[in-house]
Amino acid sequence: MSLSYAVILFALTIATGVVWVADRAVFRRARIAGAEAALRQFDAQARPGTAADDERQRLRERLIRAPGWIELPAGFFPVLLAVFLLRSFVFEPFRIPSGSMIPTLLVGDFILVNKSAYGIRLPIVDRDILATGSPQRGDVVVFRYPVDPSENYVKRVVGLPGDTIVYRDKRLSINGRPVPLAGAPDYFDPERVAYTRQFTESLPNAEGVATHPILIDDTRPTTMAPSVRFPFIDRCAWSDGDTAVTCTVPDGQYFMMGDNRDNSADSRFWGFVPDRNLIGKAVVIWMNFEELGRIGRFR
């Protein structure tokens, strides 16, 4: 959820909430008092009977009912409040816009992101109030793009604070150890109408290893020259004609990469992701309108 959307949703929630509170504290009481006075007058003039009772009930409902300018916003308030709290503290939906995470996530996948996986933050001001965990290698994370925080990116965590990351000859090493790769059937890309080599990568983490598929396209160049001058760029060094990069991840930062290794703009090009930019952990594909079979959890 971008900041602008969060602000709009928050403003609408506050505005409708003010109407809802005002109605219950002031306007509804005034309507009830007026209705009671009118009903006393009705009772004094009406003849006893079922018809009179029905008419009395209809009169009461009409007199108590809020006018449209109150009823509409007050009715929306509980819904907006629930959506705001849900998206701010529990789960938020995102749509995958690019192919950088193929084959794990495809263009058109709608994913749910656990907003409380790494901490509870106050919406709008984006301030931490409770630590609940930290990213682990292998997590698929949605975060605000450091170069332009108005954009949301999704990548996989490969480097934690203090890690030394090396990417050379299309192979990833962490702290001096090559990350194990296992062969997998080639992946067919329907958009390119071509096959790409697929592997299963095993990232070491606190639970042992996190396995996931990656794609390596031998037809694409391996040049990884930085696209911007990013914070802590002195922690990275490019070599072999910018075809290899070595980075030591600073404290409070993370090194992110896409699973589609040769079609992903990630930390190799624009640097580290600070902890404050993390939005949450992607946990499930909740919809893909073109491939319903993709609905469910992913690795």
Secondary structure, DSSP 8 states (H G I E B T S, - for coil): --HHHHHHHHHHHHHHHHHHHHIIIIIHHHHHHHHHHHHHHHHHHS-SSHHHHHHHHHHHHHHHS--HHHHHHHHHHHHHHHHHHIIIIIEEEEE--SSTTTTTS-TT-EEEEETTSS-EEETTTTEEEE------TT-EEEEE-TT-TTSEEEEEEEE-TT-EEEEETTEEEETTEE--EEEEEEEEETTTTEEEEEEEEEEEETTEEEEEEEEE-TTS------SS--TTGGGEEEETTTTEEEEE--TTEEEEE-SBTTS---HHHH--EEGGGEEEEEEEEEE-SS-GGG-EE--
